Each structure stands twice: as C-alpha cells, then as structure tokens.
Amino acid sequence: MNNNTLPNAVASIEETANYHQQLLNQYSDPKVLVPNNPDTPKLMPYNGYYTLDTAKGAFFAIDANMIIRPTAASPEYDMSLLISLDGTTATRFSFTGTFDGSNLIQKWTMDGLDISLTFTRTNSSYGTTVNCKGSISLPGASAVSVAGSTYNNPIPASLYKGDFYYTPVVGGPSVRVMHIGNNNKLMYDYGTNDGNLQEVTAYVYNLNMYYFSLMHGITNVKLIMGTAAAQGFACNDMSFIDNNLNSRSLTTIPNGIAPQPQLSDFTLAGTGHDALANFSGYYQIPTEVNPLAFVSVQAQYVSLASKLTLDLYSVMISYSLDGVSSTGFLFDASKGMTFDTTLNTLMIPASSGQKPLVLTFNRDYNERTGALVSVTGDIDGTSISGSTLFNPVPLSAFGGVTMTNDNGDALTINNDNSVTYASSTTVVSGSETETDQKTTTYNSLIYVPLMYIVAAPADAPKLVLSLGTDGTKGNVSIVITEPNTPNQKTTSVYAINDTK
C-alpha cells in the first residue's frame, strides 16, 4: 500500500474546522484579547485524546490551538477541554483552571464544570504516552470517577519547518508552494503554482491533528500535515472558494523514492520487524550540513484472514542527511539486516548498494523537547543523534463506538485485526426511495500505525480508511470505497454526530 499520500481529510475534521473559523473571526479584531491562562504552557504537553472507562466511546481531550495574528508579538494559545462521559454526547469547555505539572483542577465557575485529574507519564514503555485518573462533574450532574489513557503526543507547528513542493504532472518538475520557517513564519502561494509565496500573517494550528487553517479573501485554506517516508514531510493542501475544492499533495523531498512493500515483503513477528515497528517515527537528526536532516521508521502490518490470524510486518527505513535528497529501503533480514531487541539497535551492512547504518533507539520522554524516543548512531560514517515526537497508534485505539454519518454509513473498528463497514446506497424506483445497505467485515487488512491508515482486504483493497479525531465528534474516519475505480466513493463517519 502506498502510504506516502495523505487522503483528503477535510470532511473528517468538520468540528475542528468550524472551531478554527470561529477563532479566526473572533481574533481578527486586535482589540479582542486571547484569554491568557498562565498554566496553559504546563498543560500543553499533555494535549491529546484520553479514552475513558466510563462508557464505550467516552473520552476526555486536552485540545490546544496556536493562534498567529499580526498584532501579537508571539504565539497565543486557545486551550479547550473536551468531555464525553457517555460516548454519545460531547461538550467543549475553555480551560480556566490550574495545572501544576501533574494535577488538573478546574472548579465550578459559570459553566458548572468541576474537574480533578492527575496525569502520569508512561515514560519508558511502548504504547500509551500518558494515563489520567480522578473525577469529572459535568454541569448539573454528580461527580464521576474516571480513568483513561492516550497514545497522543502534541506536535508543534515548528516541527514542519522546510520548503514544501507540488508536482503538477507526475514525473514532471516540482514547484515550491509553501515554506514554514523560524518563529512560526508561514509562506504560501494560495494555489497559484508560480513559485511566488506570500507571508501568512494570521492562522490557527491544532497540535493534536497537525492542522493549519487560514483565510485569504474568500479563499479558505486547510493544511493537514504528516510524514511521507523518503519524501520527508507531507501536506494535504486544500483551498475552498464557494465550496469548490482545489486539493494538492505536497512533500518536502518530491523526488524521494522508496520501494513500496508487496505482500511477499511482509514477515512474521520474531525476525525483528515487529520490535523495530514499535519505534516508528520521524526522527529529526540536524547535522552541520543541514538542520532538516532526518531518519524515518515507518511500519505497516498485515492481518491475514485464516483459521489462525497471522500478523505480518514490513518496515520502511528512510533517511536524508542534507534535507534535499533521501534514501529509502525495506528492512530485510535476508540481506543481513538485524534489529537487536535487547539493545534496540538496528544494523544495516554495506551490501547490495546499501550504505552501512547503525542506529540505537532509546524510549524515554524528554521534558524539555517533548520527544518520546531518541536515536544515536552512524550513517555511512556520519555520526547522528536526534529524536521523534511521533507515536504509533494501534488500530484498536479508534474503537469504542460505531462511527456513522447521516447517509446511513457505519464503521466499526472491531479490534487490531478486523473492521466492519456498512455502506448505504439510495435507490430510486419510480416515486419510491429505498436505502440499500451492504455490510462487510474485513479480517484481512493493512494498517500503518504512524499515519492511522487502513486498507482492506490486504491483497486487493476495496476499502481505505484514514482515521483520526475531530474535536467534540471524537473518533472519525474518511472512508474510500472501491478506490481507484470509476465507482470510487469518499465519505466521512463520526463517533458522535450530535454535538453541542
């Protein structure tokens, strides 16, 4: 499965998009001040969606948005607390309480919310990043004891520094259309493809979904950020004028090429693939040559339907020492590549045209940088060190409740190896209209834990999912059925459709 392209994600971030628009409108007036809670910077490292134990689909979220506007000398932050204790309704509250680095306290004020939560980091273990425990009292209701956890880690906009390119014609020349620089400087061409960039003086960025919103006259722009293995950073660039969409896929290294794994490239657990997959991430390794150098570890796993469910793994390793060109290859034990699960050391011998590489990973949260894993080693004689803020998320994290839409489509994440999708089609016969629903359970799939993308069945995908979260709508997914065919259909489904 090609995981270098981000699917069109705008439909699945409806609530976040509307909230960003509200913030852009509200703070376009320099006289309107962004509320300044002195504890917001302390709480921001805990940004993310926490699955709660109070009900299927219940969650608590810390949702941070960075606001850039020309009248402010530095970034301003809007911090919200999103709460669903029943998994069917959710509400957004402003953070008006206190946080001392571990304990979040928000006592009853005008909104009637009362929270007492303690957060604990899982610093050195693979999986969840933070646990929380305590009590939440919604307006007019008694306190409820809660416990939860998240796989999330906030990603600042500054991580995506670099030049982004668009290739209008496959195989043709690329043009620079966006630049993210120091001090949150954003340059953008607004879809002209002529290389002329303008400075964006006002925008909003969400630290959980890696999502920019900006306006230019009547043009509404959405930028969904991600990673693309050997092609560096990726951006799904969407511009709207009167609801007409212009979409572009941008990357920082457009000529970066890496082999895409076939099913024959996937290997059973135990050969190092599964352990290496746990260190999936985009590791910045700034060098004297270029501060944008990186190492990328991007894993996929396959679940194959059989009497015994088999999990097979494939890991793509990519690196760039100059931020301009890159090398990408698949981890292959038959070529002498090894991953020591005791030392967490990856060793690639100099063979078959591949340069020698030794990388050692250490999972330990860095309070100063927010990084989850560090890496040190040697690439073709060059010593490197760096870290990643990204964390792979298991497919089951998007389970809980069935995601639906108003058309009758429904998606259920059964577990890490299975999804069920019900697709609804409206059939008109004479003066009558009927809804035909087809339900399929897929026990064979490919999943990319770093990008939250599913393709099913594994051998010939008829369903592609791009999973995520969307404010008070909770878990969401873009759903593409019959991809790359004349019958392709794209829609979105949400865990919570009725939000306040």
N, C-alpha and C positions, 0 to 999 in steps of 0.2 A: 504493500500500500504506500502510495506517495504521501508522506506526511509533511512535505515542505510547503504546502499551500494551505492557508487558513480559509475555511469555508466562510461564506458571507454570514456574519454573525449579528447583523443589526436587528433582525426580528427578535432575537433571543435576549436582547438587553433593553427591552421596552421600558421597564420601570426605571432603570439607571439612566437611560437616555432622557426620559422625561424629567428626572430629578436634575440632571446636568443642565437641561434647558432652563429649568427654574432658577438654578444658581447663576447661570449666565445672565438671565434677565434681571434678577434681583440685584446683582452686584455690578451691573453695568453703570449704575449711578454711584459715583465716587463718594457721595455723601452717606451711602448705606454701608455700615461697618460690618465686617465679618465677626461674629462673636468670638472672643478670644478666651478660651479656657486654658489656663496655664498647664493643666495636666494632659492636654491633648498630645504633646510630643511623647509623653511617657506611655500613653495608651496605644499610640500608633503602631509600635512593633507587634502588637497582639491583634492587628487587623486580620479579619477572616471570618469564615462561617463555621460555627460550632454546632455540630449535631447534638441535640439534647435527648435525654432519656424519658421525657415526659409523655411523648406520643410519637407514633410513626410520622416522620417528616418534620418534627419540631426542630427549631433552630434558634440560636442567638448569634447575631452578627455584629461585629465592630466594622463599620464602613467609613473609611476615610477618603475624602476627596480634596485634592490640592487645587486651589484657585489661583490663577495668574491673571492679574489685571494691571494696566499701565499706571494706575495711580498708587500702587503699592510697591514699596522698595524691595520686598521679599515675599516669598510664597505665603499664602494664607490657607488655613485648613478648616474644612467643614467636617465635623465628626458626628456620625449618627449611630444609634443603637437600634438594630432591627430585631424584633422579637416575634416568634411564633411558638406558643406553648402547646398548641393543639394540632399543628401540621396542616391546618386548613385555612387559617387567617393569620395575617402578619401586620405589624404596625411599625412605622419608623418614628423614633424619638430622637431629639437632639441630646448630645452628651453635655449635661450640665453638672455632673457630679465630680468626684475626685478619684484619682488613681495614684497609688504610691509606688508603683512598680510591680505589685502583686495583687493588691486588693482594690476592686472597683466598687465604689459606694455611690449610689445615686438615690437620695431620699426624696420622699414625696414633695413635689412642688406644684406648679399649676397643672402639669399634665397627669398627676396622680400615679406616676411610676415609682416603684421602690425596688432597688437592686442592691444585692450584696453578694459579690462573686470573687473568688480567689483563683488566680491563674498560676499554673505551674508548667514550666517548660520541660519537654522530653528531650533534653539536650543531645544525648549521645545514641539514641535509638532510631532505627529506620521506621517510618510510618507517620503517625501523628506528630505535630510540632508543639502543640500546647493542649493541656487539659484545663477545664474550669469546673468549679463546684461552688454551690451556695444556694441562694434563694432569689426568686423574682416575683414581685407582686404587680400585676397589671392594674390599671385604673379600675377601682370599684370591686376588686377581687382580692381574695386572701393570698398570702404568700405561698409559693410552690417551691419545694426543694428541687434543684436541678443539678445535673452533672453532664458534662459534654466534652467534646474534643474537636480539634480542627487539623486538617492537613495543610492549611494555607500558610503563607508567609508573604508579607507585603513586599511589593516590587516598586521602588521609586521610579519616577519618570526619567531621572538622570541615568539609570542603568542603560537606557536605549540610545545613548549618545552615538552619533555617527551619521554618515550620509546614506540615504535610502534611495534606491533606484527602481525605475519602472522600465520593463521591456515591452514596448507596444506590439512587436511582432516576434514570435518565438524564433530564436536564433539570430535575431537582428540586434542592432545596437541598443544600449540602455541609456536612459537619461536620468540625471539626478533630479528628484522631485521633492525631496524633504531633507532637512538637516535638523538634528537635535544636538545642541551644543551645551557649553557650560552655563551655569546659572539659570537653568531651565529655559534657555533660548530655543525657540522653535521657529524654523523657516519652512515655508510650504509654497507650492506653486498653484494651489487651488485648481488642479486638473488641467492646466494648460499644456503640460508636457514639453515646454520650450526651454527648460532649464533656468528660468527666471524665478527666483524664490523671493517671497515677501515675508517679513517678520510678522509672526502672530503675537499680538500684544495681549490677547485675552483668551484663555481657555481653561477647561476643567479636566483633571486627570484622576481616575479612580485607581487606588493602589491594590485593589483585590482582583479586578478584571483587566487591569493593564489597558485602560480605555480612555482616549482623549476625546473631548467634544469641543468644537469651535465653530464660530459663525463668521461669514464674510458676505455682508449684504444680505441677500435672501438665500445664500448657499449655506446649508447645514452640513458640517463635516464630522464624520466619526472615524477614529483611527483605533483599530484593535491590534494590539501589539503581541508578539510572540517570538518564537525561535524557529529556525529552519535548518538545523544541522550545518552542512558545509556552506550554506548560503547566509550564515550569520543570523542577524535579527530579521524578523518578518513583520509586515504590517498589512492588515486588510483595510484598505483605504476606501471609504465610501462617502460620496458627496451627494447631497439631495437638493434639488431645486424643484419646488412644486411637486414633491413626492416622486420625482423621476430620479432614479438611482444611477450613478456612474461609479463603477467599482474597479479598483486596481489592486493587484498584489505586488507589494514592494519588498525588497530584500536589500541587505547591506553589501552582500557579495553576489551579484546576479549571475556571475559566471562560475560560481562554486558548484561542483558536480560530485555527487556521491552515489554509489550503487544502491538501488532500491531492492530490499530483500524479497526474494521469492519464497514460497512455502518450503522449498528444499533447503533454504538457508537457515531455517529455524531449528533450534536444537533443544533437546530435553534438559531439564534442570540438572545440575550436578557437574556441568562442564565449565562453570564459571560465568555463563551468560546471566543466570538468574541473580547471582550475587552482584555482578557488575551493574545489572539493570537497576539495582537499588540506589546507585549513585548517579542516576540520570540527572542531568542539569546542564546549564550553560555557565561555564567557569571563565570568568574574566582573568586573564593572565597578562597584565600590562608589562611590556618589555621596553627597553631603551629604543627599539626601532619603532614601535607603535603602541600607544596606550589602549588600542582596541583589539589587541590580540586575545584569542580565546581558545578553549578546548570545550567541545560539546560531546556529551554522552547522551544518546537518545535511544531508548529501548522500545521495543514492541513485544507483545506476547500474543500467542495464538492459542485459543481453546478449540480443540477439535472434538466434535461430537462422536462418541463411541460408547461402548459398554463401560469403559473407564475413561473419564475425562482426562485428556492429556494437555498439559501446558507446555508449549514450546516457546523459546525465546530467541530474539535477534537483537543485537546491539550495534548501533552505528556510532563510530568514533570519528569526530571531525576536529580539525584544528587550523588555526591561522596565526602565524607569528607576525604578520605585517598588517592585518586588518583589511587587506585588499584581495589577496588570493588565499585559497584554502585547499586542504587535503581531506578526503573522506573515505572511509573504508569500513567493512563489517568485521566484527570480532570473529575470528575463525581459529579454533583450536587446532585444526588440521594443518595450519601454517605455522605452528609453534607459538601461537599467541596464548598467554596464560593470565589468569587472574587469581592471585593468592588470597584466599578468603580469610586467612589469619592476619596478614599484614595489610590487606586491602590494596594490593599492589598489582597494577596492570603492566605486563611486559610484552612488547612487540619487537621481535627480532628484525634485523635488516635482511629482508628476503623478498623475492618476487617484486622488486621495485619499491617496497615499503621501507621508509627510513626508520631507524631504531627509535623506540619510545619507551620510557619508563615513567609511570605515574602512580603515586601513592595518595589515597584518599583518606581523610580523617573527618568523621562526623562529630562536630562539636560546635554548638551555637556561639557566634561571636556577637556579644552585646554591642560593640562599637559599630560594626558594619551591618549587622543583621544577617550575615551569611550563615547557612546551615552546614555546609561542608567545605573544607579546604582541600587543595590539591598541591602537591610539590612533585618535582621530577625533572626529567630531561627529555627534550625532543630534538633529535638529530644534533646533539652536542650543545644545545641551548638549555640552560637551567631555567626552570619556570616555577612560579608559585602563584596561586590565585584562589578563588572561592566562588561559590554559587549561592544565590538566594532562592533558587527554584527548588521545588519539592515534588517528586512524582506522587500522583494521587490514584489509589486503586479504583476500579470501576464501581465497586460496591458502595463507595462514598456518595455516589449520586442516586442511591436507592432511597428507600423510605416510603414514599407515596408515589402513585402513578402520576406521571406528567401528562396533562391534557391541553386541548385547545377548544375553542368554540365550534370547530368543524366536526368534532367527534373523534379526532385522532387521539391516541393514547400510547404512552411509552412507559414500560415498567422495567427497571433495572433489577433483575431477579437476584443476581449475585455477581461475582467477578467473572463468571463464565457464561452468563446467559442473559438475554434481553428478550422482551416480548413487545411487539408493536402491532397496534390495531390501526389500520388505515381506513378512513371513511371516504366514500365516493358518493356524490349526489347523482341520482339517476332520475331523469325527467321522462315520464311516459304519458303523453297526451296532456291532460290537465293535472295529473298527479305527480308529486315529487317524493321519491323514496331515497333513503340512505342505505347504501350497501357497505357493510363493514367486513374487512378481512383481517383476521388476527393470525400472526405468525410468531412462533417462539424460535429464536436463534440460539442454538447451543454450540455453534461454531462461529468464532469471531476473531478479529484482530483488534487489539487495543494499544494505544500509545499513552502511557501514564503521565508523560510530561505535557502533552497537548490535549488530553481528555478527548481523543477522537476514537470512534469505533467504526469498524467496517464488518458487515456480516451478510452472508456467510463468508468464511475466510477465503475459500477458493475462488469465488466469483461474487463479490459484494453486490447485493441488491438494496442494502440499507447502509447509510452513512450517518453517524451521529457526531455532533460537536457539542460537548457538554460544558456546563458552567453554572454560574449563579447569577441572579438578577434582582438585587435589592429585595424588596418585600415579596417577590414572586418565588423566592427560594431557588431550588434546583431548576434548571431549564436546559433545553436542548434544541439545536437546529436539527431537523430531520430531512434527509435527502433520500427519496426512494427512486429506484431504477436509475442510479447515477450514470451519466454519460450515454444516455439513450434518449430518443425522441419523447419518451414518456416520463422523463425526469420531473419530479415534483419536489419543491422545497417548502417546508413549513416550520413552525416552532411550537413547542409544547412546554407547559409550565407546571410546577408542583402546586402553586397557588394562583388561581385565576382571579379570585375576588379579593382585592387588597384595598386597604383604607388609604 
